[in-house]
Amino acid sequence: MVKETARNKKKYACQTCGQVSPKWLGSCPGCGAWNTLVEEPAAPGGRRTGRPLSRHVQDPVPISDISAAQCDSRLQTGMDEMDRVLGGGLVPGGMVLLSGEPGIGKSTLLLQILAGLTSDRRTILYVSGEESLNQIRLRAERLGSIPETLWVAAESDFDRIVEIAEEKSPAVMAVDSVQTISCSDISSAPGSVSQVREATARLMQFAKARDIPVILVGHVTKEGTIAGPRVLEHLVDTVLYFEGDRSHTFRLLRTVKNRYGPTHEIGVFEMSGTGLMEVPNPSEIFLSQRPEPVPGSIIVPCMEGTRPILVEIQSLVSPSHLNMPRRTATGIDNNRLALLVAIMERHLAVPLYDRDIFVNVVGGMKITETAADLGIILAMLSSLNDTPLDRGTAVFGEVGLTGEVRPVSRHDMRLNEVRRLGLRRCIIPVHGSERLTALEALDTVPVKTISEASKVC
């Protein structure tokens, strides 16, 4: 029997949390995830051989002596939608993680952002470990932007990336993607937990020491989460998710974490042959193809961060020939749909136990707030009765288990967006309506219960 040495010794690392085990286990002892332990060679003893980063030693100073103007000197990307989700632009020394599904347009968006940053003749460095220089040039020609101060490098070795960055001294650096970077003193393969964690930590040290904003592109798993250890999201300052339905041209950029600005903001883009186009008025786009008054269609003003967006919710209620009728929702939570169906059966006395129910948010939007409850119920009721709703009416309000319509946040912003899009009437919760100011050319109808709302719609 061959004695196991440090050279051939193996370890098993969890691809979710980074927990290390001397043997393979079905369930990770750290996070409890199943089938996430992957075999990796153990690092040999001794000190690391990688190129150390130079460190800037600073003495502690009183917080009042730090210049506030220097702290808020953000770099504008040239794309208003991107600046919105970042909270005003890139922060010097900040790290931004841009993630999304394969083929959604992450590299295209990144190249457009970097091209916009070169408007003031800034030196920008774009490092790609996935594409060759020729491939990057082809994409730039398709986007119609080939700035002279944008330097590109096809490199995946971390030490070489740092050498290039120190030589060029860029104002902004981007790495596509973090899963392709490898540190020479770590024996595991690129994309493993140890490589991703160590490469990100060293890039963070490099960015903070030189006040260089760094944009990292990250892959996602089949479950939709960012590939690699969870510590990756903790290390960076901002986490952005680029998402969308491939059957639609719209793409949404969501803020999940932001140390320097608001969270849960979104930017809306439209994919075209020449790249991603900003959509400053997403409400008009989402309602532009709305059909003539038909049963089951209604408009709901939703809040995405600080932005009100009018979306169309469609419902189809039809007789079912199955033992268990289907309840299918696209764009809203299935559990929320089941809850609203139960509320309708109890407080509106409508039989839905033998009906198939389908609810869809048009345009690929995903609604997570409860302000769409009342609109979903009225859309289902309209489809059930085969009665079209008024085309110029919008609806919002949370619905409780007792059938009451509860208030939601930011009534004024929702109503202003409804009026701006030319709608004439809006059904709103009665609680809080007394504090609203009257809006010209918009009639507000306060309701207490879903029974009242069903009568006035």
C-alpha angles and dihedrals in degrees: 000000000000113000112237112244133190089260097059099027114123134206134190119228126193111239091211107047104007096243111161123217128183090223137029117273130184092224124039110243090213106050103006095237117149127236094002100118111105126186116250132171113255116246113251119245123264134063124313120269097204121116108270119230119240111248127214107221112210130183118231115266133189112270090233090064093060112101111244091201091058092049092055098045097123126180114235112226095206091242114098093202091054093046089051095058092042091053096247106335143309117327117222108257093012124135119218122194113205113192136172146136121296112279095012092119106265096139092044092052091046093052091049091050092050091047090053091051091059092065091100092047092261118163109244125188121208115189117189125187094177105049137046123238091256092055091051090050091052091053091048091053091050090052090048095233124111106160118189095221094056108100119196130196131182100214138132103177110102096213091053091048090055091048091053092047093050090048096049098034093208125200089223131015127199128192122198105218131002090200090065097054117103129192111215095220093058115079099204123098123268112274094032121127095256094047095047093045095047096043092050093047092051093046089051090052090049093048096047094047093053101029091238117149111231125200116200125194114214134191124231130221126239088266090060097251125123112274116243134036121334088240087074091072091045093053098053124072099223131028119197127185118205108201143158145137113275090218088063130058094224123100126192124209109202129192111223099166130014125166092186103042147009122314129223092039118142137205120204122216135174120217114230138164091269098047136274117339121203117242107209093176107039093166091066091049095049092049098039094094098039110141127231115284107304131163116272100026124115140157121238125185106221130186119232104184105307094337124094114216126186112220133180118235117199127194134188120195114182137160113276127220093191129098089235112035116225123253109193125172129182117191096010134068115276091218090055090052091052089051093051091048090055091049091052093051092049103042104026095039093227119148111234100153091099097041134096109226125200124180124185134181105216119233099029095281120152117215117203101165124089094231089095093062096096092046092052092051093049091047091053091046091050092052092046093052093038089232120138118229123230109281092218096054128099127190137199137163142112117257121217128209091259092057097256122140108235127201124258133200128279102018092169096056092048093049093047090054091048091053093044091057091053101252115149105206140030129191109216139171113276093225108087095011091106090067094053121104117232114260121212116249092007124103115203119203114197116206133185102198140020088250090062091045092052090056098048098043 
